Structures are given as structure tokens and as C-alpha cells.
Amino acid sequence: MFFCKHCGREAEEADIFCRKCGTKLAKTKATPDEYTVILNELTGLVEDVTKNIRSELISQVSEIEEGIKKNGWTKQRFYAEVEEIRSRLNDFVHD
């Protein structure tokens, strides 16, 4: 099993270039330590993305609340904003 050193995508034995990023592949087998490093990196990225998305969505909810309370948004605007958040959450959950 081989991995692209640039993007981490798994590569086939016959691959010369990465099918994702196009980087020329070095024919070295991944050691268990490399697997651990890659998995830890991916876990960290997922946690960062999750924190960022959560923070962004909480901010959007706050903007909606402010829009209703202070800016006199219409029900139509309120529901449109809520649907946008629901859509983003559904995309994140179902991807």
C-alpha cells in the first residue's frame, strides 16, 4: 500500500502520479508509524473543521436572532436563513 506524500491519498502499485493531486509518487511502503502520523493528522483536521463549522453556525444563529430582535426581519427572511443553516448541516452530516 502506497500513499501520496503530498495529499495522503492511497495509491495503486502501478501508479506513477497521484490520482488526486498529480504529485509524482515515491515507491516507498508506508510503515505503521506513517499510518499513525497520517491518521492523527486526519483526526486533527476533522476536529478543526468541526470546531470551525460549529463556531460559524453558532455565529449564523446569533445573526438570525439579532435580525429578528433588532433588525425587524420578516418571517420570510427568518425562515430563509434557518433553511440555509439546515441545508449546511444536512450537507455536513450526509457527506
Phi and psi in degrees as a GROMACS rama.xvg file:
@    title "Ramachandran Plot"
@    xaxis  label "Phi"
@    yaxis  label "Psi"
@TYPE xy
-122.817  155.622  PHE-2
-134.796  145.573  PHE-3
-69.663  127.574  CYS-4
-69.8845  -19.7583  LYS-5
-84.0958  -51.2654  HIS-6
-113.687  -11.9966  CYS-7
86.9006  1.66086  GLY-8
-70.215  141.792  ARG-9
-67.8508  140.786  GLU-10
-122.398  153.553  ALA-11
-81.7047  157.329  GLU-12
-54.3954  -39.6448  GLU-13
-81.0536  -11.3602  ALA-14
-66.4868  137.292  ASP-15
-102.771  -36.1235  ILE-16
-120.563  151.732  PHE-17
-66.2198  133.627  CYS-18
-74.9492  -14.4192  ARG-19
-95.4523  -53.3878  LYS-20
-109.973  -10.489  CYS-21
85.328  0.609454  GLY-22
-66.7494  139.656  THR-23
-65.8916  133.024  LYS-24
-88.7631  138.822  LEU-25
-91.8725  133.931  ALA-26
-85.4841  71.9829  LYS-27
-124.539  138.007  THR-28
-75.6959  143.546  LYS-29
-76.7302  132.904  ALA-30
-89.6505  163.682  THR-31
-54.0549  -34.6852  PRO-32
-63.6611  -38.6851  ASP-33
-65.2297  -39.4106  GLU-34
-58.6427  -45.8138  TYR-35
-61.2001  -44.0475  THR-36
-62.1214  -45.8261  VAL-37
-64.9643  -45.7276  ILE-38
-64.1375  -39.3822  LEU-39
-64.6209  -39.9914  ASN-40
-62.6972  -45.7503  GLU-41
-62.8938  -41.8473  LEU-42
-60.7634  -44.5092  THR-43
-61.5674  -41.7411  GLY-44
-64.6232  -42.2119  LEU-45
-62.3151  -43.3456  VAL-46
-63.2056  -41.9493  GLU-47
-63.1341  -45.3706  ASP-48
-61.6111  -44.3361  VAL-49
-60.6839  -44.512  THR-50
-62.7224  -44.2081  LYS-51
-64.8972  -44.223  ASN-52
-64.8948  -44.3371  ILE-53
-58.8171  -47.3979  ARG-54
-60.9008  -44.4142  SER-55
-64.2714  -42.5159  GLU-56
-68.6439  -38.572  LEU-57
-61.866  -40.027  ILE-58
-62.5093  -41.5561  SER-59
-63.8791  -41.2074  GLN-60
-62.4011  -40.7252  VAL-61
-62.6342  -40.7722  SER-62
-62.8054  -38.5084  GLU-63
-64.6745  -45.4072  ILE-64
-59.5451  -44.2658  GLU-65
-65.2055  -39.5632  GLU-66
-59.9849  -40.2133  GLY-67
-72.5031  -47.3137  ILE-68
-75.6199  -41.589  LYS-69
-107.756  -29.5728  LYS-70
-104.693  1.66638  ASN-71
62.8037  39.0348  GLY-72
-59.2368  148.852  TRP-73
-77.8556  163.618  THR-74
-59.088  -37.7965  LYS-75
-60.584  -46.7509  GLN-76
-63.8397  -42.8672  ARG-77
-56.9513  -51.6052  PHE-78
-66.588  -33.1966  TYR-79
-64.2361  -43.5795  ALA-80
-65.9062  -41.5491  GLU-81
-62.7501  -42.4957  VAL-82
-63.4483  -35.6562  GLU-83
-62.0273  -44.4773  GLU-84
-65.1802  -45.1908  ILE-85
-58.2035  -42.6302  ARG-86
-62.2809  -45.1442  SER-87
-63.3415  -40.5694  ARG-88
-65.1271  -43.2016  LEU-89
-63.8923  -40.915  ASN-90
-60.9412  -41.8643  ASP-91
-67.9006  -43.0305  PHE-92
-70.5659  -36.0523  VAL-93
-96.3953  -0.616086  HIS-94
